[in-house]
C-alpha cells in the first residue's frame, strides 16, 4: 500500500486544509492501494527533517513543500510508486498460507508470524511500520493486519482466519525477525491447522 503523508501546521491553515483535500482526492482514485497519513510539523521534522507546511511525501519521496501542490504531481508520484510496488511484488515468491505471513496454531489461538521471504534481507532490519487493527478487534480472513517494511518493499500481513485479535506482540517501529510471532487471534471457529 502506498502512503501519502501530508504534513500540516500546528494550527490548520487554509493551505493545509486544501492540500489534505487534494491528497484524499488522489487516494480515492486508487481504491485500496493508497492511504493518507496526516503528520504534524514537529513529527515530520523528527522523521523527515521537513519544516515547511504544507508538505506532501509519497512513500518517503518529497513531492511538494511549502505550497499547495498540483493534484497531477501527487497522482504521478502515487502511480509511479504503485507501479514500482507491483514490479517488486511480481518478482517475489508468495506464501502459501496467506499474504506475506505464516500462521501457527497453538491451543485455541492462531499466531500470525512473519514469513521468511519477507525477511531475507542481509543488510536491512525489517520493521513493523503500521498496525491496521487493535487488540480486541474482530477481523476477517484476508483482512490487512499490518505492514512490514524491508529493504525491497512494504509487505502487507493479512489475517489467516476470521476471529478476534487477542494480543499484539510486536509494536510499530520495532524490528521484525524471521518466523517471529506478530499477533495472536482467537478464531471464530475451531482451527486444527493452517
ChimeraX commands (.cxc) that place a marker at each C-alpha (Angstrom):
marker #1 position 0.00,0.00,0.00 radius 0.5
marker #1 position 1.29,3.46,-0.93 radius 0.5
marker #1 position 1.20,6.16,1.75 radius 0.5
marker #1 position 0.66,9.84,1.04 radius 0.5
marker #1 position 1.97,11.70,4.07 radius 0.5
marker #1 position 0.57,15.21,4.41 radius 0.5
marker #1 position 2.46,17.45,6.84 radius 0.5
marker #1 position 0.34,20.22,8.37 radius 0.5
marker #1 position 0.93,23.23,10.60 radius 0.5
marker #1 position 0.03,23.03,14.31 radius 0.5
marker #1 position -2.92,25.35,13.62 radius 0.5
marker #1 position -4.66,24.07,10.50 radius 0.5
marker #1 position -4.31,26.79,7.86 radius 0.5
marker #1 position -6.37,27.04,4.62 radius 0.5
marker #1 position -3.35,25.85,2.56 radius 0.5
marker #1 position -3.04,22.75,4.73 radius 0.5
marker #1 position -6.76,22.02,4.52 radius 0.5
marker #1 position -6.73,22.36,0.71 radius 0.5
marker #1 position -3.62,20.14,0.47 radius 0.5
marker #1 position -5.28,17.44,2.61 radius 0.5
marker #1 position -8.36,17.60,0.36 radius 0.5
marker #1 position -6.17,17.12,-2.75 radius 0.5
marker #1 position -4.34,14.18,-1.13 radius 0.5
marker #1 position -7.63,12.47,-0.25 radius 0.5
marker #1 position -8.95,13.03,-3.80 radius 0.5
marker #1 position -5.85,11.35,-5.27 radius 0.5
marker #1 position -6.13,8.45,-2.79 radius 0.5
marker #1 position -9.77,7.96,-3.84 radius 0.5
marker #1 position -8.59,7.49,-7.45 radius 0.5
marker #1 position -6.63,4.39,-6.34 radius 0.5
marker #1 position -9.10,2.49,-4.10 radius 0.5
marker #1 position -7.48,0.04,-1.72 radius 0.5
marker #1 position -3.97,0.95,-2.87 radius 0.5
marker #1 position -3.33,4.31,-1.18 radius 0.5
marker #1 position -3.77,5.65,2.32 radius 0.5
marker #1 position -3.39,9.22,3.58 radius 0.5
marker #1 position -1.42,9.87,6.75 radius 0.5
marker #1 position -1.62,13.24,8.50 radius 0.5
marker #1 position 1.53,14.31,10.33 radius 0.5
marker #1 position 2.15,17.38,12.46 radius 0.5
marker #1 position 5.10,19.60,11.60 radius 0.5
marker #1 position 7.00,18.59,14.75 radius 0.5
marker #1 position 6.66,14.86,13.99 radius 0.5
marker #1 position 7.60,15.45,10.35 radius 0.5
marker #1 position 10.69,17.39,11.38 radius 0.5
marker #1 position 11.83,14.45,13.50 radius 0.5
marker #1 position 11.00,11.81,10.86 radius 0.5
marker #1 position 11.89,13.56,7.60 radius 0.5
marker #1 position 13.69,16.79,8.52 radius 0.5
marker #1 position 10.80,18.74,6.94 radius 0.5
marker #1 position 9.85,22.10,8.45 radius 0.5
marker #1 position 7.66,23.79,5.82 radius 0.5
marker #1 position 3.92,23.26,5.65 radius 0.5
marker #1 position 2.03,22.02,3.84 radius 0.5
marker #1 position 4.33,19.22,2.67 radius 0.5
marker #1 position 3.36,16.10,0.73 radius 0.5
marker #1 position 5.51,12.95,0.82 radius 0.5
marker #1 position 4.68,9.77,-1.12 radius 0.5
marker #1 position 6.40,6.74,0.42 radius 0.5
marker #1 position 9.37,8.82,1.64 radius 0.5
marker #1 position 9.65,10.75,-1.64 radius 0.5
marker #1 position 9.18,14.52,-1.24 radius 0.5
marker #1 position 6.55,15.71,-3.73 radius 0.5
marker #1 position 5.79,19.24,-2.55 radius 0.5
marker #1 position 6.77,21.52,0.31 radius 0.5
marker #1 position 5.61,24.95,1.44 radius 0.5
marker #1 position 2.81,25.39,-1.10 radius 0.5
marker #1 position -0.42,23.80,-2.27 radius 0.5
marker #1 position 0.69,21.00,-4.61 radius 0.5
marker #1 position -0.74,20.27,-8.02 radius 0.5
marker #1 position -3.04,17.26,-7.95 radius 0.5
marker #1 position -1.39,15.88,-11.11 radius 0.5
marker #1 position 2.03,15.90,-9.41 radius 0.5
marker #1 position 0.76,13.83,-6.46 radius 0.5
marker #1 position -1.15,11.49,-8.80 radius 0.5
marker #1 position 2.01,10.93,-10.88 radius 0.5
marker #1 position 4.11,10.15,-7.79 radius 0.5
marker #1 position 1.47,7.73,-6.48 radius 0.5
marker #1 position 1.13,5.98,-9.85 radius 0.5
marker #1 position 4.92,5.55,-10.05 radius 0.5
marker #1 position 5.03,4.01,-6.55 radius 0.5
marker #1 position 2.14,1.66,-7.31 radius 0.5
marker #1 position 3.89,0.53,-10.49 radius 0.5
marker #1 position 7.19,0.04,-8.66 radius 0.5
marker #1 position 5.47,-1.97,-5.90 radius 0.5
marker #1 position 3.70,-4.14,-8.49 radius 0.5
marker #1 position 7.02,-4.89,-10.22 radius 0.5
marker #1 position 8.64,-5.79,-6.90 radius 0.5
marker #1 position 5.72,-7.99,-5.91 radius 0.5
marker #1 position 5.86,-9.81,-9.25 radius 0.5
marker #1 position 9.48,-10.74,-8.57 radius 0.5
marker #1 position 8.86,-12.09,-5.07 radius 0.5
marker #1 position 7.52,-15.52,-4.11 radius 0.5
marker #1 position 4.22,-15.65,-2.24 radius 0.5
marker #1 position 3.41,-17.54,0.93 radius 0.5
marker #1 position 1.11,-20.50,0.53 radius 0.5
marker #1 position -0.57,-19.82,3.88 radius 0.5
marker #1 position -1.62,-16.20,3.34 radius 0.5
marker #1 position -0.15,-12.97,2.00 radius 0.5
marker #1 position 3.30,-12.28,3.43 radius 0.5
marker #1 position 2.93,-14.22,6.64 radius 0.5
marker #1 position 2.52,-17.60,8.21 radius 0.5
marker #1 position 0.18,-18.92,10.86 radius 0.5
marker #1 position 0.86,-21.15,13.82 radius 0.5
marker #1 position -1.99,-22.88,15.66 radius 0.5
marker #1 position -1.32,-23.32,19.36 radius 0.5
marker #1 position -4.13,-24.33,21.68 radius 0.5
marker #1 position -7.18,-22.23,20.91 radius 0.5
marker #1 position -5.14,-19.36,19.40 radius 0.5
marker #1 position -3.71,-18.68,15.95 radius 0.5
marker #1 position -0.43,-16.78,15.91 radius 0.5
marker #1 position 0.38,-14.54,12.94 radius 0.5
marker #1 position 4.09,-14.92,12.15 radius 0.5
marker #1 position 6.42,-13.08,9.77 radius 0.5
marker #1 position 7.28,-15.14,6.70 radius 0.5
marker #1 position 10.91,-15.93,5.86 radius 0.5
marker #1 position 10.93,-14.42,2.37 radius 0.5
marker #1 position 9.80,-11.05,3.71 radius 0.5
marker #1 position 12.83,-11.02,5.95 radius 0.5
marker #1 position 15.68,-12.41,3.85 radius 0.5
marker #1 position 17.48,-9.06,3.86 radius 0.5
marker #1 position 21.16,-9.27,4.82 radius 0.5
marker #1 position 21.79,-5.56,5.46 radius 0.5
marker #1 position 18.29,-4.43,6.44 radius 0.5
marker #1 position 16.44,-4.74,9.70 radius 0.5
marker #1 position 12.80,-5.17,8.63 radius 0.5
marker #1 position 10.47,-3.05,10.73 radius 0.5
marker #1 position 6.80,-3.19,11.60 radius 0.5
marker #1 position 5.50,0.09,10.19 radius 0.5
marker #1 position 1.82,0.19,10.98 radius 0.5
marker #1 position -0.98,-1.86,12.54 radius 0.5
marker #1 position -4.38,-1.57,10.85 radius 0.5
marker #1 position -6.07,-3.24,13.84 radius 0.5
marker #1 position -6.19,-3.08,17.63 radius 0.5
marker #1 position -6.37,-5.68,20.40 radius 0.5
marker #1 position -9.95,-6.85,20.91 radius 0.5
marker #1 position -10.94,-6.01,17.32 radius 0.5
marker #1 position -12.77,-8.56,15.17 radius 0.5
marker #1 position -11.06,-9.38,11.85 radius 0.5
marker #1 position -11.98,-11.34,8.74 radius 0.5
marker #1 position -9.82,-13.87,6.89 radius 0.5
marker #1 position -7.63,-11.95,4.40 radius 0.5
marker #1 position -8.09,-8.60,6.18 radius 0.5
marker #1 position -4.97,-6.41,6.28 radius 0.5
marker #1 position -3.46,-6.51,9.77 radius 0.5
marker #1 position -0.08,-4.81,9.50 radius 0.5
marker #1 position 2.64,-3.51,7.20 radius 0.5
marker #1 position 6.28,-4.63,7.44 radius 0.5
marker #1 position 9.00,-2.70,5.62 radius 0.5
marker #1 position 12.09,-4.42,4.25 radius 0.5
marker #1 position 14.83,-3.03,2.00 radius 0.5
marker #1 position 12.86,-4.02,-1.11 radius 0.5
marker #1 position 9.26,-3.18,-0.31 radius 0.5
marker #1 position 6.50,-2.73,2.22 radius 0.5
marker #1 position 4.64,-6.01,2.77 radius 0.5
marker #1 position 1.08,-6.35,3.99 radius 0.5
marker #1 position 0.41,-9.02,6.61 radius 0.5
marker #1 position -3.12,-10.43,6.28 radius 0.5
marker #1 position -5.21,-12.38,8.75 radius 0.5
marker #1 position -5.15,-16.15,8.13 radius 0.5
marker #1 position -8.50,-16.63,9.92 radius 0.5
marker #1 position -11.64,-14.79,10.99 radius 0.5
marker #1 position -11.63,-14.03,14.70 radius 0.5
marker #1 position -10.67,-11.53,17.40 radius 0.5
marker #1 position -7.21,-10.01,17.91 radius 0.5
marker #1 position -6.10,-11.14,21.38 radius 0.5
marker #1 position -2.64,-9.57,21.64 radius 0.5
marker #1 position -0.26,-7.53,19.52 radius 0.5
marker #1 position 3.23,-8.87,20.21 radius 0.5
marker #1 position 5.37,-6.58,18.02 radius 0.5
marker #1 position 4.72,-2.86,18.11 radius 0.5
marker #1 position 5.06,-0.18,15.43 radius 0.5
marker #1 position 8.69,0.79,14.87 radius 0.5
marker #1 position 10.08,-2.48,16.23 radius 0.5
marker #1 position 12.34,-4.83,14.26 radius 0.5
marker #1 position 10.69,-7.97,12.87 radius 0.5
marker #1 position 12.60,-11.27,12.85 radius 0.5
marker #1 position 12.06,-14.35,10.69 radius 0.5
marker #1 position 9.19,-16.54,11.99 radius 0.5
marker #1 position 8.54,-14.06,14.84 radius 0.5
marker #1 position 5.03,-14.06,16.27 radius 0.5
marker #1 position 3.44,-10.70,15.49 radius 0.5
marker #1 position -0.03,-11.11,17.00 radius 0.5
marker #1 position -2.47,-13.71,18.31 radius 0.5
marker #1 position -6.02,-14.27,17.10 radius 0.5
marker #1 position -8.83,-16.23,18.77 radius 0.5
marker #1 position -10.60,-17.78,15.76 radius 0.5
marker #1 position -14.41,-17.67,15.49 radius 0.5
marker #1 position -14.48,-21.39,14.79 radius 0.5
marker #1 position -12.00,-24.14,15.79 radius 0.5
marker #1 position -8.93,-24.49,13.57 radius 0.5
marker #1 position -6.93,-27.73,13.57 radius 0.5
marker #1 position -4.06,-26.43,11.44 radius 0.5
marker #1 position -3.39,-23.97,8.62 radius 0.5
marker link #1:1,2 radius 0.2
marker link #1:2,3 radius 0.2
marker link #1:3,4 radius 0.2
marker link #1:4,5 radius 0.2
marker link #1:5,6 radius 0.2
marker link #1:6,7 radius 0.2
marker link #1:7,8 radius 0.2
marker link #1:8,9 radius 0.2
marker link #1:9,10 radius 0.2
marker link #1:10,11 radius 0.2
marker link #1:11,12 radius 0.2
marker link #1:12,13 radius 0.2
marker link #1:13,14 radius 0.2
marker link #1:14,15 radius 0.2
marker link #1:15,16 radius 0.2
marker link #1:16,17 radius 0.2
marker link #1:17,18 radius 0.2
marker link #1:18,19 radius 0.2
marker link #1:19,20 radius 0.2
marker link #1:20,21 radius 0.2
marker link #1:21,22 radius 0.2
marker link #1:22,23 radius 0.2
marker link #1:23,24 radius 0.2
marker link #1:24,25 radius 0.2
marker link #1:25,26 radius 0.2
marker link #1:26,27 radius 0.2
marker link #1:27,28 radius 0.2
marker link #1:28,29 radius 0.2
marker link #1:29,30 radius 0.2
marker link #1:30,31 radius 0.2
marker link #1:31,32 radius 0.2
marker link #1:32,33 radius 0.2
marker link #1:33,34 radius 0.2
marker link #1:34,35 radius 0.2
marker link #1:35,36 radius 0.2
marker link #1:36,37 radius 0.2
marker link #1:37,38 radius 0.2
marker link #1:38,39 radius 0.2
marker link #1:39,40 radius 0.2
marker link #1:40,41 radius 0.2
marker link #1:41,42 radius 0.2
marker link #1:42,43 radius 0.2
marker link #1:43,44 radius 0.2
marker link #1:44,45 radius 0.2
marker link #1:45,46 radius 0.2
marker link #1:46,47 radius 0.2
marker link #1:47,48 radius 0.2
marker link #1:48,49 radius 0.2
marker link #1:49,50 radius 0.2
marker link #1:50,51 radius 0.2
marker link #1:51,52 radius 0.2
marker link #1:52,53 radius 0.2
marker link #1:53,54 radius 0.2
marker link #1:54,55 radius 0.2
marker link #1:55,56 radius 0.2
marker link #1:56,57 radius 0.2
marker link #1:57,58 radius 0.2
marker link #1:58,59 radius 0.2
marker link #1:59,60 radius 0.2
marker link #1:60,61 radius 0.2
marker link #1:61,62 radius 0.2
marker link #1:62,63 radius 0.2
marker link #1:63,64 radius 0.2
marker link #1:64,65 radius 0.2
marker link #1:65,66 radius 0.2
marker link #1:66,67 radius 0.2
marker link #1:67,68 radius 0.2
marker link #1:68,69 radius 0.2
marker link #1:69,70 radius 0.2
marker link #1:70,71 radius 0.2
marker link #1:71,72 radius 0.2
marker link #1:72,73 radius 0.2
marker link #1:73,74 radius 0.2
marker link #1:74,75 radius 0.2
marker link #1:75,76 radius 0.2
marker link #1:76,77 radius 0.2
marker link #1:77,78 radius 0.2
marker link #1:78,79 radius 0.2
marker link #1:79,80 radius 0.2
marker link #1:80,81 radius 0.2
marker link #1:81,82 radius 0.2
marker link #1:82,83 radius 0.2
marker link #1:83,84 radius 0.2
marker link #1:84,85 radius 0.2
marker link #1:85,86 radius 0.2
marker link #1:86,87 radius 0.2
marker link #1:87,88 radius 0.2
marker link #1:88,89 radius 0.2
marker link #1:89,90 radius 0.2
marker link #1:90,91 radius 0.2
marker link #1:91,92 radius 0.2
marker link #1:92,93 radius 0.2
marker link #1:93,94 radius 0.2
marker link #1:94,95 radius 0.2
marker link #1:95,96 radius 0.2
marker link #1:96,97 radius 0.2
marker link #1:97,98 radius 0.2
marker link #1:98,99 radius 0.2
marker link #1:99,100 radius 0.2
marker link #1:100,101 radius 0.2
marker link #1:101,102 radius 0.2
marker link #1:102,103 radius 0.2
marker link #1:103,104 radius 0.2
marker link #1:104,105 radius 0.2
marker link #1:105,106 radius 0.2
marker link #1:106,107 radius 0.2
marker link #1:107,108 radius 0.2
marker link #1:108,109 radius 0.2
marker link #1:109,110 radius 0.2
marker link #1:110,111 radius 0.2
marker link #1:111,112 radius 0.2
marker link #1:112,113 radius 0.2
marker link #1:113,114 radius 0.2
marker link #1:114,115 radius 0.2
marker link #1:115,116 radius 0.2
marker link #1:116,117 radius 0.2
marker link #1:117,118 radius 0.2
marker link #1:118,119 radius 0.2
marker link #1:119,120 radius 0.2
marker link #1:120,121 radius 0.2
marker link #1:121,122 radius 0.2
marker link #1:122,123 radius 0.2
marker link #1:123,124 radius 0.2
marker link #1:124,125 radius 0.2
marker link #1:125,126 radius 0.2
marker link #1:126,127 radius 0.2
marker link #1:127,128 radius 0.2
marker link #1:128,129 radius 0.2
marker link #1:129,130 radius 0.2
marker link #1:130,131 radius 0.2
marker link #1:131,132 radius 0.2
marker link #1:132,133 radius 0.2
marker link #1:133,134 radius 0.2
marker link #1:134,135 radius 0.2
marker link #1:135,136 radius 0.2
marker link #1:136,137 radius 0.2
marker link #1:137,138 radius 0.2
marker link #1:138,139 radius 0.2
marker link #1:139,140 radius 0.2
marker link #1:140,141 radius 0.2
marker link #1:141,142 radius 0.2
marker link #1:142,143 radius 0.2
marker link #1:143,144 radius 0.2
marker link #1:144,145 radius 0.2
marker link #1:145,146 radius 0.2
marker link #1:146,147 radius 0.2
marker link #1:147,148 radius 0.2
marker link #1:148,149 radius 0.2
marker link #1:149,150 radius 0.2
marker link #1:150,151 radius 0.2
marker link #1:151,152 radius 0.2
marker link #1:152,153 radius 0.2
marker link #1:153,154 radius 0.2
marker link #1:154,155 radius 0.2
marker link #1:155,156 radius 0.2
marker link #1:156,157 radius 0.2
marker link #1:157,158 radius 0.2
marker link #1:158,159 radius 0.2
marker link #1:159,160 radius 0.2
marker link #1:160,161 radius 0.2
marker link #1:161,162 radius 0.2
marker link #1:162,163 radius 0.2
marker link #1:163,164 radius 0.2
marker link #1:164,165 radius 0.2
marker link #1:165,166 radius 0.2
marker link #1:166,167 radius 0.2
marker link #1:167,168 radius 0.2
marker link #1:168,169 radius 0.2
marker link #1:169,170 radius 0.2
marker link #1:170,171 radius 0.2
marker link #1:171,172 radius 0.2
marker link #1:172,173 radius 0.2
marker link #1:173,174 radius 0.2
marker link #1:174,175 radius 0.2
marker link #1:175,176 radius 0.2
marker link #1:176,177 radius 0.2
marker link #1:177,178 radius 0.2
marker link #1:178,179 radius 0.2
marker link #1:179,180 radius 0.2
marker link #1:180,181 radius 0.2
marker link #1:181,182 radius 0.2
marker link #1:182,183 radius 0.2
marker link #1:183,184 radius 0.2
marker link #1:184,185 radius 0.2
marker link #1:185,186 radius 0.2
marker link #1:186,187 radius 0.2
marker link #1:187,188 radius 0.2
marker link #1:188,189 radius 0.2
marker link #1:189,190 radius 0.2
marker link #1:190,191 radius 0.2
marker link #1:191,192 radius 0.2
marker link #1:192,193 radius 0.2
marker link #1:193,194 radius 0.2
view
